[in-house]
Amino acid sequence: MHHPAAPAARGRRLAAFRAALPYTLPIFAGFWFLGLTYGIYMRAAGFSFWYPMCMSLTIFAGSMEFVTVNLLMGAFDPLQAFAMTLMINARHLFYGLAMLDKYKGTGWKKFYLIFGMCDESFSINCTAQVPPGVDRGWFMFFVTLLNHFYWFFGSTLGGLFGSLLRFDTKGLDFVMTAMFVVIFLEQWWKDGSHAGALVGLGVSLVCLAAFGADGFILPAMAGILALLAAARPRLEQKEDRT
């Protein structure tokens, strides 16, 4: 004998899934292709397909997953890994503060919503108008779950497909460099003053000369963060005048 509340609960979940799916479909192509590239990159670095599959399930931080490949291939340094992860994904601290009210009352789903909050899921869950009659918690849950699945699917497929490649994959690790170049160019076009981009470029070049190619990343990121924090009031005033 079925409990009368069970069909109603399934109906709420199905309605939330149907409402969330159209919002995530534009994310699918980007996540699938980037995840596919990540999986192939892992295979080219000598890792089994289990690595991109498991990492895409447990880390779910696109740029950090690419960086993790080099961390796994280098000397064991948990402090460096922690510091780099914190700096690369520090923006999620502010995402979390912005979602405090929205995540209230979501029950056990809140833990997964926190874990799976990437840039795209944050953007949708923060701005989307949940249709009337659709449970808000389940809507945000399925937005997060679908985006997570797209990344997992692409990464796993790339890991499997990478083992079938017959061409020389040497140099494929340049994909990470290309990804960060694209991110830099996108920020350059969006920011009219280019101040942040110039600070990042200048500090990185100084640290590269001072610390070398193997040790410049952490000092550069710390320097960029400190300079931008100090210059923030002036940059905001300049933006207000423009």
Salt bridges, closest charged atoms under 4 A:
ASP101 OD1 - LYS104 NZ 3.48
ASP119 OD1 - ARG91 NE 2.96
ASP119 OD1 - HIS92 NE2 3.87
GLU186 OE2 - LYS190 NZ 3.22
GLU236 OE2 - ARG232 NE 2.83
